[in-house]
Structures are given as structure tokens and as C-alpha cells.
């Protein structure tokens, strides 16, 4: 009979081989031209370095972007390059900082376009959609739980045994980040 503790070293060796599936296509020198130039489909390519904090922050957003356009995978590519490891690819495209995002139209010999927009999912999705005409697919966003409070409802909602986050805003402020005017409860 095989003892379970004798199998643990073998299981530990297998763990590095297990990884989560990713919708982001990893590019290396041997497949870059085939995917980016010879496929006849556009690509958004992130040039990153694994040690870069900004790259680490962008990674989950970029993964969501790739997943959202996975259904259009035969029409658009969302890819990345470890430009720290593959310095030649970074140098070839003038990458001087991380992360650098570039749009390739999929035509051989064409010059890439630098992406200088926001690094949030909405901005990236809008950019890819504008460039391709393809709409992102994905889970629907949860409905908002924002509630406008009055003087009366404020006293009823705040101060009880439940947690409440209240944002006090002004209608004259005009900032995009402000919730609707008034006292608002997020719950």
C-alpha cells in the first residue's frame, strides 16, 4: 500500500505546472510577428515587466479586457509581452517605460499606435470597440445600491446597527466622480 505522505513531494512538483487559464495571449519573439502582423487582425499589446507595480495593478484589468473580447478572438487579439525578459521586442517598438500599450492594426509593416488613454476597464474597452467595432461581452454589472437620503431618512438609516457609507455631495460641484446631489447611502 502506498503511503499518502510519500506522494506529497510528487504533488509539490506538479503544482508549478498548474495555472489559471488566461484570455491574454502571451507573445514572445518567435510568435510576435505571426500573431501581430501576419494574422490580419488587430491587436492591443501590453509591454510589461513582472517587477513593475503599475503593471501588477493593470494585470487584472487587462485580464478582464481580454475575457470581455474573447468571443471576438478571431477578430481581435488582446496580448502582452514580458519586455523585461524579451528586451529585444521592447526595444524594437521603442518601449521606454512599463506598462506600455500599443495598438497594432494587423497589417504587415504598419506602425503601431501608442495607447495613451485610461488604464481602467471602461477606457480600454471603449478604445478597442472604437478601433474594431466589436462590442465586449461579459457579465452584467451589478445594479447600484445608491440611495438618496433626505433629512428624515438620514436619521433612520444612519446610527443604527448596520454599516453605512455616506457621501455628502453638492449639486454645484460638477465633478464626474461625485454621486448624485444630496446625502447618499451606499449599501
N, C-alpha and C positions, 0 to 999 in steps of 0.2 A: 504494500500500500504506500502511496506517495504522501509524504507529509506536506501540509499546506505551507509551512514556513520554508520549505525547500524551493517552492515556486515563487516566492516573493522577489528574489533577485532577478528572475526572468521577467516578471511583471514590471519591475522598475526599469529594465532595459527597454521595454516596449512603450513606455509612457511618452518618451520624446517623439515617437512616431505618430502618436495620436494628436490631431489638431482639429480645431473647429474649421468647418468649411467657410470659405470666404468668397464673396462675389467680386472682390477686387482681383484683377489679373496681375500677377507679378511678372514684370518684364526684366529680362537680362540681356546682355549683348547679343546672344545667339538667337533670340526671338523678337527683339525690338523692331527691326525693320519689317519683318513679316507681318507682325500684328499692327503696327502703327502706319506703315506706308503701303504695304502690298495687299492689305485686306480690303481696300476700297471702302472702308467705313471709318468715320471719325472716332477720335479717342481723346479723353481727358486723362492726362498723365500727371501723377504727383511724383516729384523727385524729392525723396526724404532721406533722413539719416535716423537710424534707430535710437540714437542718444539724444535727439532733439526734442525738447519739451513741447514746442509748438506742433511738431509732427505727431507726438503722442496724443495731444489734445485733438488734433484733426482726425486721427485714425478712426474712431468710432463714427464720426460724422461721414467720413469718406466711405466707410463700410456700408452705412445706411444708404448713401447715394448709389453705390454700386448695386445694392439689393433692390433699390427702387427702379433701376433701369435694367435689371436682369432679364425681364421679359422682352426687352428690346435688344438683347445681347447680340443678335445677328445684325443689328443696325448701328450700334454704338458701343464703344468699349470704355470702361472705367478701369484704369490700370495704375500701377505705381512702379517705381524703380528705387531700389536702395542705392542712392547715388553716393553714399559714403563707401559702400563696398564696390560698386561699379562706377568708379570715378570717371572713367572714360566716357560714359553716357552723360554724366553731369556736365563734363567739360564740352562735349560735343554740342550741347544745347545751351551753353552759357549760364549754367546754374551757379549762382554765387551765394545763395542762402537757402535755408530749409524752413518749411517746405516750399517748394516752387511748383506751381501748377501751370501746365501748358496744354493748349488745345491744338490738336493735330486734325486736319480735315480729311486724312486718309488717302491723299493723292501723293504718289511718289515725287520726291524732290521739293514738295511745298514746305514753306517755312512755318513753324508753329507760332501760335499766338499766345502771348503771356496772359494768364488769367489774373486779374487784379481785383476781383470782387470780394465779397464777404466769404468767410470760411464757415458759415452756418449752412445747414441742410437746405433751407429755403433759397438762399442765394445761389448755391451750387446747382440745385435742381432747376431753378429758373434759367440759369446760364445754359445748361445742357439742353433744356427744352427749347430755348430760343435758337440755339445753334442747329438743332436737329429737327424740331417739330414734333418730337416724340414726347409723350407725357409719361411721367413717372408713375409707377404702380406701387402700391404698398398698403400697409394697414391704415385705416382711417384714424384720424386724430381723435382723442377722447374729447367729449364735449366739455365745455368750460364750466367751472363751478364758481363763477364770479357772481356775486350778489351785491346789488346796490343797497346800501344801508341808509335809512333815514334816522333822524334823532330818536324816534321811538324804537325801531328795530335794532338800532345800535345797542341800546340799553338791554334789550332782550338777548342779543346774540353774544355780546362781549361781557366777560366777567363770570360766566358760568363754569361748569366743569369740563367744557370742551376747548380744544386748542383752536385759536382763530388768528389768522394773519390779516391785519387791516392795513390798507394803503390809503393814505389821505392824499387826494389829488385836487388840483384846481382847474376849472374849465378854461382859464385863460393861459395855462402853461403852454399848450401846444406841442409838447414833446411827444414823439412817437411811442416812447416807452411807457407813457402814462396810461393807466387803465381809465375807463370812463369816469367822468367827473363825479365827485361825491365821495362818500365813505364806502369802501368796497370790502367785502368779505370774500376770502378765498378759502374754500373748504372742500 
